[in-house]
Amino acid sequence: QLAARLDALGKALHLHLIGISGYRSPQHSVEVGGFADDPHTRGEASDTPGVEGVSESTLAQFGLTRPFAGPAEADHIQLS
């Protein structure tokens, strides 16, 4: 579902999006600073360069959200 929504967003905005960190095992998620039950472990989040400039309202139109503020997390997108 996440990949389909990101694909639709990319096509609508003519963006080339490549998810670099989608699903993570609970162990790997903890190893990289996340949680064992975060959205990545459920396939509901992706770090996707190219979405940094997309507004929150546009993301919402595709059922997506950027839950964390700041430039370090600007490419973290998840299902809303």
ChimeraX commands (.cxc) that place a marker at each C-alpha (Angstrom):
marker #1 position 0.00,0.00,0.00 radius 0.5
marker #1 position 2.82,2.42,0.85 radius 0.5
marker #1 position 4.64,1.74,-2.42 radius 0.5
marker #1 position 1.44,2.28,-4.42 radius 0.5
marker #1 position 0.77,5.62,-2.74 radius 0.5
marker #1 position 4.36,6.79,-3.24 radius 0.5
marker #1 position 4.15,5.71,-6.87 radius 0.5
marker #1 position 0.93,7.69,-7.37 radius 0.5
marker #1 position 2.49,10.74,-5.67 radius 0.5
marker #1 position 5.60,10.53,-7.84 radius 0.5
marker #1 position 3.60,10.21,-11.04 radius 0.5
marker #1 position 1.27,13.07,-10.13 radius 0.5
marker #1 position 4.14,15.43,-9.29 radius 0.5
marker #1 position 6.60,14.09,-11.88 radius 0.5
marker #1 position 9.07,13.09,-9.18 radius 0.5
marker #1 position 11.59,10.28,-9.38 radius 0.5
marker #1 position 11.19,8.56,-6.01 radius 0.5
marker #1 position 13.28,5.67,-4.74 radius 0.5
marker #1 position 12.56,4.26,-1.30 radius 0.5
marker #1 position 15.89,3.53,0.37 radius 0.5
marker #1 position 14.65,2.13,3.64 radius 0.5
marker #1 position 11.20,0.60,3.67 radius 0.5
marker #1 position 10.62,-2.58,5.62 radius 0.5
marker #1 position 13.02,-3.24,8.50 radius 0.5
marker #1 position 13.08,-6.25,10.78 radius 0.5
marker #1 position 12.47,-5.33,14.42 radius 0.5
marker #1 position 16.11,-6.07,15.24 radius 0.5
marker #1 position 17.45,-3.92,12.41 radius 0.5
marker #1 position 15.09,-1.11,13.30 radius 0.5
marker #1 position 16.50,-1.02,16.83 radius 0.5
marker #1 position 20.06,-1.20,15.47 radius 0.5
marker #1 position 19.54,1.94,13.37 radius 0.5
marker #1 position 17.93,3.94,16.18 radius 0.5
marker #1 position 14.27,3.04,15.71 radius 0.5
marker #1 position 11.95,0.84,17.70 radius 0.5
marker #1 position 11.07,-2.84,17.41 radius 0.5
marker #1 position 7.47,-1.92,16.58 radius 0.5
marker #1 position 7.86,1.27,14.53 radius 0.5
marker #1 position 6.08,1.78,11.18 radius 0.5
marker #1 position 9.08,0.44,9.23 radius 0.5
marker #1 position 8.61,-2.98,10.87 radius 0.5
marker #1 position 5.05,-3.07,9.54 radius 0.5
marker #1 position 5.93,-1.89,6.02 radius 0.5
marker #1 position 4.16,1.41,6.66 radius 0.5
marker #1 position 7.15,3.79,6.41 radius 0.5
marker #1 position 9.88,4.60,3.92 radius 0.5
marker #1 position 12.84,6.93,3.73 radius 0.5
marker #1 position 12.31,8.30,0.25 radius 0.5
marker #1 position 14.60,11.01,-1.12 radius 0.5
marker #1 position 12.71,13.37,-3.40 radius 0.5
marker #1 position 9.77,14.08,-1.11 radius 0.5
marker #1 position 11.52,16.71,1.00 radius 0.5
marker #1 position 9.83,19.63,-0.76 radius 0.5
marker #1 position 6.36,18.10,-0.96 radius 0.5
marker #1 position 3.89,19.90,1.29 radius 0.5
marker #1 position 2.04,18.17,4.10 radius 0.5
marker #1 position -1.28,18.92,2.44 radius 0.5
marker #1 position -0.15,17.25,-0.79 radius 0.5
marker #1 position 1.12,14.21,1.11 radius 0.5
marker #1 position -2.24,13.98,2.87 radius 0.5
marker #1 position -4.03,13.84,-0.51 radius 0.5
marker #1 position -2.19,10.55,-1.10 radius 0.5
marker #1 position -2.78,9.16,2.40 radius 0.5
marker #1 position 0.78,9.90,3.48 radius 0.5
marker #1 position 2.34,11.89,6.29 radius 0.5
marker #1 position 5.76,13.18,7.38 radius 0.5
marker #1 position 5.50,12.72,11.15 radius 0.5
marker #1 position 8.89,14.11,12.17 radius 0.5
marker #1 position 10.02,17.71,11.80 radius 0.5
marker #1 position 13.44,18.86,10.69 radius 0.5
marker #1 position 15.73,18.35,7.74 radius 0.5
marker #1 position 17.18,15.05,9.02 radius 0.5
marker #1 position 13.76,13.40,8.74 radius 0.5
marker #1 position 12.38,15.29,5.73 radius 0.5
marker #1 position 12.41,12.16,3.58 radius 0.5
marker #1 position 10.69,9.91,6.16 radius 0.5
marker #1 position 7.20,9.22,4.86 radius 0.5
marker #1 position 4.57,6.89,6.26 radius 0.5
marker #1 position 0.95,5.94,5.84 radius 0.5
marker #1 position -1.37,8.37,7.57 radius 0.5
marker link #1:1,2 radius 0.2
marker link #1:2,3 radius 0.2
marker link #1:3,4 radius 0.2
marker link #1:4,5 radius 0.2
marker link #1:5,6 radius 0.2
marker link #1:6,7 radius 0.2
marker link #1:7,8 radius 0.2
marker link #1:8,9 radius 0.2
marker link #1:9,10 radius 0.2
marker link #1:10,11 radius 0.2
marker link #1:11,12 radius 0.2
marker link #1:12,13 radius 0.2
marker link #1:13,14 radius 0.2
marker link #1:14,15 radius 0.2
marker link #1:15,16 radius 0.2
marker link #1:16,17 radius 0.2
marker link #1:17,18 radius 0.2
marker link #1:18,19 radius 0.2
marker link #1:19,20 radius 0.2
marker link #1:20,21 radius 0.2
marker link #1:21,22 radius 0.2
marker link #1:22,23 radius 0.2
marker link #1:23,24 radius 0.2
marker link #1:24,25 radius 0.2
marker link #1:25,26 radius 0.2
marker link #1:26,27 radius 0.2
marker link #1:27,28 radius 0.2
marker link #1:28,29 radius 0.2
marker link #1:29,30 radius 0.2
marker link #1:30,31 radius 0.2
marker link #1:31,32 radius 0.2
marker link #1:32,33 radius 0.2
marker link #1:33,34 radius 0.2
marker link #1:34,35 radius 0.2
marker link #1:35,36 radius 0.2
marker link #1:36,37 radius 0.2
marker link #1:37,38 radius 0.2
marker link #1:38,39 radius 0.2
marker link #1:39,40 radius 0.2
marker link #1:40,41 radius 0.2
marker link #1:41,42 radius 0.2
marker link #1:42,43 radius 0.2
marker link #1:43,44 radius 0.2
marker link #1:44,45 radius 0.2
marker link #1:45,46 radius 0.2
marker link #1:46,47 radius 0.2
marker link #1:47,48 radius 0.2
marker link #1:48,49 radius 0.2
marker link #1:49,50 radius 0.2
marker link #1:50,51 radius 0.2
marker link #1:51,52 radius 0.2
marker link #1:52,53 radius 0.2
marker link #1:53,54 radius 0.2
marker link #1:54,55 radius 0.2
marker link #1:55,56 radius 0.2
marker link #1:56,57 radius 0.2
marker link #1:57,58 radius 0.2
marker link #1:58,59 radius 0.2
marker link #1:59,60 radius 0.2
marker link #1:60,61 radius 0.2
marker link #1:61,62 radius 0.2
marker link #1:62,63 radius 0.2
marker link #1:63,64 radius 0.2
marker link #1:64,65 radius 0.2
marker link #1:65,66 radius 0.2
marker link #1:66,67 radius 0.2
marker link #1:67,68 radius 0.2
marker link #1:68,69 radius 0.2
marker link #1:69,70 radius 0.2
marker link #1:70,71 radius 0.2
marker link #1:71,72 radius 0.2
marker link #1:72,73 radius 0.2
marker link #1:73,74 radius 0.2
marker link #1:74,75 radius 0.2
marker link #1:75,76 radius 0.2
marker link #1:76,77 radius 0.2
marker link #1:77,78 radius 0.2
marker link #1:78,79 radius 0.2
marker link #1:79,80 radius 0.2
view
